[in-house]
């Protein structure tokens, strides 16, 4: 295996110059093992020898190239070398360019066709063992790149050291770097073939990132052992539409903080948050986006890491523990997910390979005028696959129970928030975004078929039809939709002084005209308690007692109205201040009786809603609801029935501070009616007006019903009566 000398022809010299300038499109054509030659490019190296024989490599001139010449068929693959660093220290290594390409043509074919649901196992960085050698396989997609290199702490962030190889015309680049493992920092350095511009980008498929403001990805392999199989089986078998869903919406960075005002970790949050959620009776937690994001002020809605839980609160396995802990304590976890747009940060997806790759090139399609962000090109297979694989990733790898899709309305309409001709019509001349619609339908078909029992919820505020109807029937296929109209009408009504409410009675009744056209969630979300809108408590009119009474009345209405429920953190105890993402909630307010009363009421409403089928069995079907009287605008009173397959509840809401004595309502059945809940109870810090617990029906026809009750309606209060035969 003796080495011989060899002179370089002009073509070889030119190729070496391109490698040294980090401009060569195919480094495997130059580096690695070729007939009679092994060629290495190793800056910051004093010398190299073959580990198997000790034969030295010769330096090519004064460059950083080293060559060995001889019978390469007798050199074992992969090629093991001993590299001597400038200090004279030897390092046993393997030549990355002696390993074969690892990605299968079929995987790349699926990706280019937009159909690889486990794409996150192919692209990105993955610790693995190849031919008995451990290392990390890196892969990314950048079709207009001239050259891509893996850079990191392992090569001094030098883009000349580890250039990647492209798979034909697929735009997919790959390199296996032996000797690496978990915990390596890395990025991709990309040179554009047209402009020559060089950019350093994060891994779009990275599964772990440095804590902001640093942005490098971190190689990572999970070791978490899941213990939630019972939950997953129950989730798959249970028909979620007929079961109670009461969601506690949470921003993890500001729910609670430690004594120094810094973030809690996923593991500590799991124990504290689940304890609170169980005490309050919620069935699910919905997390504002915990996908990696650089800017705290975005609350997570300007995502850069679509496959990575933010490192603000710990590692990916710490977040797996969080979900696992929730499931083992019978609490579901939903994730707010943002496929509508992404930020312009230079280190992330924007102009990823020097071209408009993930976004549209035309700003009339690719820029969001409201948020200053970029819009995905949903018509490009690889971009669509990126997002679909992300959705599948969270449901499969992190056992998430459902996704809440943000800003769906902005995806459906090409002219969303655009004036004049600042938009491009579709091929039919309309304003519907046909590519985004096709993407959303595919998203819902994919998630529902692969993960039975999970849900996908749309934040959609327009009159787009059939958002929650099956794709095969022409719908978008979502499980549920936020009822933004009901939320706006209800809050608009409650903010009126009670003396004026009789003139706005239709704000409470109008929603029934469309209520059962979709599967609705009733949301009092984070959006209603920021940007000067005030807290839920301070939206309510009147003095302190009336504000709290109004809030208790509002929540009683929420929990008895058809639809699944959602409350943002802090609203469950009537926090007085508007939400501030930069600090924890005002938990000290629970030391005060009026706030305690709101929390007790929400806990009791949750337990009543969850335990009584009449209050949730037909949340999406008209047989679960019936007006008793929706016309008493003069007294601002509403009354209705919630019905299950056997029992029923009577709900009476008095939206004035006036006590109504001898208020008669018609009821469908003879028997006793028990006060299951009175929002004006002294237990909730109300005035304790009510009906002493039990009422007997009278055989006095009223409102077209054979029986009736004579009631005392508490001021700004709700009565929930349970019928017992």
Residue pairs with C-beta under 8 A, 6 or more apart in sequence:
1 50
1 53
1 55
1 70
1 71
1 74
1 75
2 55
2 70
3 55
3 56
3 57
3 58
3 68
3 69
3 70
4 69
4 70
5 58
5 69
6 36
6 37
6 67
6 69
8 16
8 60
12 30
15 24
15 29
15 30
16 30
16 60
16 63
16 65
18 24
18 30
19 27
19 30
19 31
19 41
19 65
19 160
19 163
20 41
20 63
20 64
20 65
20 160
21 160
22 147
22 149
22 159
22 160
22 163
22 189
22 191
22 198
23 146
23 147
23 191
24 30
24 147
24 163
25 146
25 147
25 166
25 193
26 165
26 166
27 97
27 147
27 163
27 164
27 165
28 97
28 165
30 39
31 39
31 40
31 41
31 95
31 97
32 38
32 39
32 79
32 95
32 97
32 98
33 72
33 75
33 77
33 79
33 95
33 97
33 98
34 72
35 72
36 69
36 70
36 71
36 72
37 67
37 68
37 69
37 72
38 50
38 57
38 67
38 68
38 72
38 75
38 79
38 95
38 98
39 65
39 66
39 67
40 48
40 57
40 65
40 66
40 67
40 81
40 95
40 97
41 64
41 65
41 66
41 160
41 161
42 48
42 64
42 66
42 83
42 161
43 64
43 158
43 160
43 161
44 64
44 85
44 86
44 156
45 64
45 66
45 83
45 84
45 85
45 86
46 84
46 85
46 86
46 88
47 56
47 57
47 59
47 66
47 83
47 84
48 56
48 57
48 66
48 81
48 82
48 83
48 84
49 55
49 56
49 57
49 81
49 82
50 57
50 68
50 75
50 79
50 80
50 81
50 82
51 80
51 81
51 82
51 92
52 75
52 76
52 80
55 68
55 70
56 68
57 66
57 67
57 68
57 81
58 66
58 67
58 68
59 65
59 66
60 66
60 67
77 98
77 131
78 94
78 95
78 98
78 99
78 130
78 131
78 133
78 178
79 94
79 95
79 98
80 92
80 93
80 94
80 95
81 92
81 93
81 94
81 95
82 90
82 91
82 92
82 93
83 90
83 91
83 93
84 90
84 91
85 91
93 178
93 179
94 133
94 135
94 178
94 179
96 162
96 175
96 176
96 177
96 178
99 130
99 131
99 133
99 176
99 178
101 165
101 167
101 174
102 128
102 130
102 137
102 174
102 176
103 122
103 139
103 167
103 172
103 174
105 167
107 116
107 122
108 122
108 167
108 170
108 172
110 116
111 119
111 122
111 123
111 141
111 170
111 172
111 381
111 382
111 385
112 170
112 171
112 381
112 382
113 381
114 381
114 382
114 384
114 385
114 388
115 385
116 122
116 385
116 389
117 388
117 389
117 392
117 446
117 450
118 389
118 392
119 205
119 385
119 386
119 389
120 205
120 207
120 307
120 389
120 390
120 393
120 397
122 139
123 139
123 140
123 141
123 172
123 204
123 205
124 138
124 139
124 140
124 203
124 204
124 205
124 206
124 207
124 307
125 136
125 137
125 138
125 186
125 203
125 205
125 206
125 207
125 217
125 219
126 136
126 137
126 221
127 134
127 135
127 136
127 180
127 181
127 182
127 219
127 220
127 221
128 134
128 135
128 136
128 137
128 176
129 135
130 137
130 176
130 178
133 178
133 179
134 178
134 179
134 181
135 176
135 177
135 178
135 179
135 180
135 181
136 176
136 177
136 180
136 181
136 184
136 219
137 174
137 175
137 176
138 150
138 164
138 174
138 175
138 176
138 177
138 186
138 188
138 203
139 164
139 172
139 173
139 174
139 175
140 148
140 164
140 172
140 173
140 188
140 203
140 204
140 205
141 171
141 172
141 173
141 204
141 357
141 382
142 148
142 171
142 173
142 188
142 190
142 352
142 353
142 357
143 169
143 170
143 171
143 353
143 357
144 171
144 192
144 193
144 194
144 353
144 354
144 355
144 357
145 166
145 173
145 190
145 191
145 192
145 193
145 353
145 354
146 191
146 192
146 193
146 196
147 163
147 190
147 191
148 163
148 164
148 166
148 173
148 188
148 189
148 190
148 191
149 159
149 160
149 161
149 162
149 163
149 164
149 188
149 189
150 162
150 164
150 175
150 177
150 186
150 187
150 188
150 189
151 157
151 158
151 159
151 161
151 162
151 186
151 187
151 188
151 189
151 200
152 184
152 185
152 186
152 187
152 216
153 184
153 185
153 186
154 177
154 179
154 180
154 184
154 186
155 161
155 162
157 187
159 189
159 198
162 175
162 177
163 175
164 173
164 174
164 175
165 173
165 174
165 175
166 172
166 173
166 174
167 173
167 174
171 382
180 219
181 219
182 219
182 220
182 221
183 218
183 219
183 220
184 218
184 219
185 210
185 216
185 217
185 218
186 203
186 216
186 217
186 218
186 219
187 200
187 201
187 202
187 203
187 215
187 216
187 217
187 347
188 200
188 201
188 202
188 203
189 198
189 199
189 200
189 201
190 198
190 199
190 200
190 201
190 352
190 353
190 354
191 197
191 198
191 354
192 198
192 199
192 353
192 354
192 355
193 354
194 354
194 355
195 354
197 354
199 346
199 351
199 354
200 347
201 347
201 348
201 352
202 209
202 215
202 216
202 217
202 304
202 305
202 347
202 348
203 217
204 306
204 307
204 348
204 349
204 352
204 358
204 386
205 306
205 307
206 217
206 218
206 292
206 305
206 307
206 308
207 217
207 220
207 307
207 308
207 316
208 217
208 218
208 219
208 220
208 308
208 311
208 315
208 316
209 215
209 216
209 217
209 218
209 292
209 305
209 308
209 310
209 311
210 216
210 217
210 218
210 311
211 311
211 312
212 293
212 294
212 295
212 296
212 311
212 312
213 294
215 294
215 304
215 347
215 348
217 308
218 311
220 315
220 316
222 316
222 317
222 320
222 397
223 317
224 317
224 320
224 321
224 324
226 320
226 324
226 399
227 324
227 328
228 323
228 324
228 327
228 328
228 399
231 327
231 328
231 330
232 327
232 399
235 332
235 401
235 453
235 454
236 452
236 453
237 453
238 453
240 453
240 455
240 479
241 519
241 619
241 620
242 616
242 617
242 618
242 619
243 616
244 283
244 564
244 609
244 610
244 615
244 616
245 283
245 284
245 521
245 564
245 565
245 616
246 281
246 282
246 283
246 284
246 559
246 564
246 565
246 566
246 567
246 606
246 609
246 610
247 282
247 283
247 284
247 285
247 286
247 334
247 521
247 564
247 565
247 566
247 567
248 277
248 280
248 282
248 284
248 285
248 286
248 567
248 569
248 572
249 285
249 286
249 288
249 523
249 525
249 526
249 566
249 567
249 568
249 569
250 273
250 285
250 286
250 287
250 288
250 569
251 287
251 288
251 299
251 300
251 526
251 569
251 579
251 581
252 263
252 264
252 266
252 269
252 287
252 288
252 290
252 312
252 313
253 263
253 296
253 312
253 313
253 581
254 579
254 580
254 581
254 582
254 583
254 584
254 585
255 269
255 273
255 569
255 584
255 585
256 264
256 269
256 272
256 584
256 585
256 587
257 263
257 264
257 583
257 584
258 264
261 583
261 584
263 312
263 313
264 272
264 313
265 313
265 314
265 318
266 309
266 313
266 314
266 318
266 319
266 321
266 322
267 314
267 318
267 321
267 322
267 325
269 313
269 322
270 321
270 322
270 325
270 326
271 325
273 285
274 325
274 326
274 329
274 331
277 285
277 331
278 329
278 331
279 603
280 572
280 599
280 602
280 603
280 606
281 602
281 603
281 604
281 605
281 606
281 607
281 610
282 331
282 567
282 606
283 331
283 332
283 610
284 331
284 332
284 333
284 334
284 401
285 326
285 331
285 332
285 333
285 334
286 333
286 334
286 335
286 336
286 404
286 566
287 333
287 334
287 335
287 336
288 299
288 300
288 301
288 336
288 526
289 299
289 300
289 301
289 303
289 335
289 336
289 337
289 338
289 406
290 300
290 309
290 310
290 313
290 319
290 335
291 300
291 303
291 305
291 306
291 308
291 309
291 310
291 335
291 337
291 338
292 303
292 304
292 305
292 308
292 309
292 310
292 311
293 300
293 301
293 302
293 303
293 304
293 305
293 310
293 343
294 302
294 304
294 343
294 345
294 347
294 348
295 302
295 343
296 581
296 582
297 581
298 343
299 526
299 581
300 310
300 336
300 338
301 336
301 338
301 406
302 338
302 341
302 342
302 343
302 371
302 373
303 338
303 342
303 343
304 342
304 343
304 345
304 347
304 348
304 349
306 386
306 387
306 390
306 393
307 389
307 390
307 393
308 316
309 316
309 319
309 398
313 319
319 398
320 398
320 399
322 333
323 333
323 398
323 399
323 400
324 399
326 332
326 333
327 333
327 399
332 401
332 402
333 399
333 400
333 401
334 400
334 401
334 402
334 403
334 404
334 455
334 457
335 394
335 400
335 402
335 403
335 404
336 403
336 404
336 406
337 390
337 391
337 394
337 403
337 404
337 405
337 406
338 406
338 407
339 376
339 387
339 390
339 391
339 405
339 406
339 411
339 439
339 443
340 368
340 375
340 376
340 405
340 406
340 407
340 408
340 410
340 411
341 368
341 371
341 373
341 374
341 375
341 376
341 407
341 410
342 348
342 349
342 350
342 358
342 359
342 373
342 374
342 376
343 350
343 373
343 374
344 350
344 372
344 373
344 374
349 357
349 358
349 359
349 374
350 358
350 359
350 374
351 357
351 359
352 358
355 361
356 366
356 377
357 383
358 374
358 376
358 377
358 383
358 386
359 366
359 367
359 374
359 375
359 376
359 377
360 366
360 375
360 377
362 424
364 418
364 422
364 423
364 424
365 375
365 377
365 414
365 423
365 424
366 374
366 375
366 377
367 373
367 374
367 375
368 374
368 375
368 410
368 417
369 417
369 418
369 422
370 410
370 417
376 383
376 387
377 383
377 435
378 384
378 411
378 433
378 435
378 436
378 438
378 439
379 435
384 439
384 442
387 439
387 443
388 439
388 442
388 443
388 446
391 403
391 443
391 446
391 447
391 456
392 446
392 447
392 450
392 451
394 400
394 403
395 403
395 447
395 450
395 451
395 454
396 450
396 451
400 454
401 453
401 454
401 455
402 454
402 455
402 456
402 457
402 479
403 447
403 454
403 455
403 456
403 457
404 456
404 457
404 459
405 440
405 443
405 456
405 457
405 458
405 459
405 478
406 459
407 459
408 440
408 458
408 459
408 460
408 467
408 478
409 416
409 459
409 460
409 461
409 462
409 464
410 416
410 417
411 433
411 436
411 439
411 440
412 432
412 433
412 436
412 437
412 440
412 460
412 462
412 464
413 431
413 432
413 433
413 462
414 423
414 424
414 425
414 426
414 431
414 432
414 433
415 423
415 431
423 431
425 431
426 432
426 433
426 434
427 434
437 476
440 476
440 477
440 478
441 471
441 476
441 477
443 456
443 477
444 456
444 471
444 476
444 477
444 478
444 479
445 471
445 477
447 454
447 456
448 454
448 456
448 477
448 479
455 479
455 480
456 477
456 478
456 479
457 478
457 479
457 480
457 481
457 482
457 521
458 467
458 468
458 476
458 478
458 480
458 481
458 482
459 482
459 484
460 467
460 478
460 481
460 482
460 484
461 482
461 484
461 485
464 476
465 475
465 517
466 473
466 474
466 475
466 476
466 518
467 475
467 476
467 478
467 481
467 518
468 475
468 476
468 477
468 478
468 479
468 480
468 481
468 518
468 519
469 475
469 476
469 477
469 518
470 477
471 477
478 519
479 519
480 518
480 519
480 520
480 521
480 564
481 518
481 519
481 520
481 521
482 520
482 521
482 523
482 525
482 566
483 511
483 515
483 518
483 520
483 521
483 522
483 523
483 563
484 523
485 511
485 514
486 511
486 515
486 520
486 522
486 561
486 563
487 522
487 523
487 524
487 525
487 528
489 507
489 508
489 510
489 511
490 507
490 508
490 554
490 557
491 524
491 528
491 539
492 504
492 507
493 501
493 504
493 507
493 508
493 655
494 539
494 540
494 550
494 553
494 554
494 655
495 539
495 540
495 541
496 504
496 541
497 541
497 542
498 541
498 542
498 546
498 636
498 655
498 656
498 657
498 716
499 656
501 636
501 655
501 656
502 633
502 634
502 635
502 636
503 633
505 633
505 636
508 630
508 638
509 630
509 638
512 625
512 627
512 630
515 562
515 563
515 622
515 625
516 562
516 620
516 621
516 622
519 619
519 620
520 562
520 563
520 564
520 620
521 563
521 564
521 565
521 566
522 558
522 561
522 563
522 564
522 565
522 566
523 566
524 536
524 558
524 566
524 567
524 568
524 571
525 566
525 568
526 568
526 579
528 536
528 539
528 568
529 535
529 536
529 568
529 570
529 571
529 578
529 579
530 578
530 579
532 578
533 539
533 578
534 578
535 570
535 571
535 574
535 575
535 576
535 577
535 578
535 579
536 551
536 554
536 571
536 574
536 575
537 547
537 548
537 551
537 574
537 575
537 576
538 547
538 576
538 578
540 546
540 547
540 548
540 550
540 551
540 554
541 547
541 550
542 549
542 550
542 657
544 594
545 594
546 657
546 716
548 574
548 594
548 597
548 598
548 685
549 657
549 679
549 680
549 686
549 687
549 715
549 716
549 717
550 716
551 574
551 598
552 597
552 598
552 601
552 679
552 680
552 684
552 686
552 716
552 717
552 718
553 653
553 654
553 655
553 679
553 716
553 717
553 718
555 567
555 598
555 601
555 602
555 605
555 679
556 601
556 605
556 651
556 653
556 677
556 679
556 718
556 720
557 653
557 718
558 565
558 567
558 605
559 565
559 605
559 606
559 608
559 609
559 615
560 609
560 615
560 640
560 642
560 649
560 651
560 718
560 720
562 618
562 619
562 620
562 624
562 625
562 642
563 619
563 620
564 619
565 609
567 602
568 579
569 585
570 579
570 585
570 586
572 598
572 599
572 602
573 589
573 590
573 595
573 596
573 598
573 599
573 602
574 589
574 594
574 595
574 598
574 599
575 585
575 586
575 589
575 595
576 586
576 589
577 586
589 595
590 596
590 599
593 685
594 685
596 685
597 683
597 684
597 685
597 686
598 684
600 683
600 684
601 677
601 679
601 684
604 677
605 677
608 615
608 676
608 677
608 720
609 615
609 616
610 616
612 644
612 647
612 649
612 676
612 722
613 644
613 645
613 646
613 647
614 624
614 642
614 643
614 644
614 647
614 648
614 649
615 642
615 644
615 649
617 624
617 644
617 645
618 624
618 625
618 643
618 644
623 643
624 642
624 643
624 644
625 640
625 641
625 642
625 643
626 640
626 641
626 643
627 639
627 640
627 641
628 639
628 640
628 641
628 650
628 652
628 665
628 666
628 667
628 703
628 705
629 637
629 638
629 639
629 665
629 666
629 703
630 638
630 640
632 638
632 639
635 654
635 656
635 658
635 660
636 654
636 655
636 656
637 652
637 653
637 654
637 655
637 656
637 660
637 663
637 713
638 651
638 652
638 653
638 655
639 650
639 651
639 652
639 653
639 665
640 650
640 651
641 648
641 649
641 650
641 651
641 668
642 648
642 649
642 651
643 649
647 722
647 723
648 668
648 669
648 723
649 676
649 720
649 721
649 722
649 723
650 665
650 667
650 673
650 709
650 719
650 720
650 721
650 723
651 718
651 719
651 720
651 721
652 663
652 665
652 711
652 713
652 718
652 719
652 721
653 717
653 718
654 660
654 713
654 714
654 715
654 716
654 717
654 718
655 716
656 715
656 716
657 715
657 716
658 715
659 689
659 712
659 713
659 714
659 715
660 711
660 712
660 713
661 712
662 710
662 711
662 712
663 710
663 711
663 712
663 713
664 700
664 702
664 708
664 709
664 710
664 711
665 702
665 703
665 708
665 709
665 711
666 701
666 702
666 703
666 704
666 705
666 707
666 708
667 673
667 697
667 705
667 707
667 708
667 709
667 723
668 705
668 706
668 707
669 697
669 707
669 723
669 725
670 697
670 699
670 706
670 707
670 725
671 696
671 697
671 723
671 724
671 725
672 694
672 695
672 696
672 697
672 723
672 724
673 694
673 695
673 696
673 697
673 709
673 721
673 722
673 723
673 724
674 693
674 694
674 695
674 721
674 722
674 724
675 690
675 691
675 693
675 694
675 695
675 719
675 720
675 721
676 720
676 721
676 722
677 718
677 719
677 720
678 686
678 690
678 691
678 714
678 717
678 718
678 719
678 720
679 686
679 714
679 717
679 718
679 719
680 686
680 687
680 688
680 689
680 690
680 714
680 715
680 716
680 717
680 718
681 688
681 690
682 688
686 714
686 717
687 714
687 715
689 712
689 714
689 715
689 717
690 712
690 714
690 719
691 711
691 712
691 719
695 709
695 710
695 711
695 721
697 707
697 708
697 709
698 707
698 708
698 709
698 710
699 706
699 707
700 707
700 708
701 707
701 708
702 708
709 721
711 719
713 719
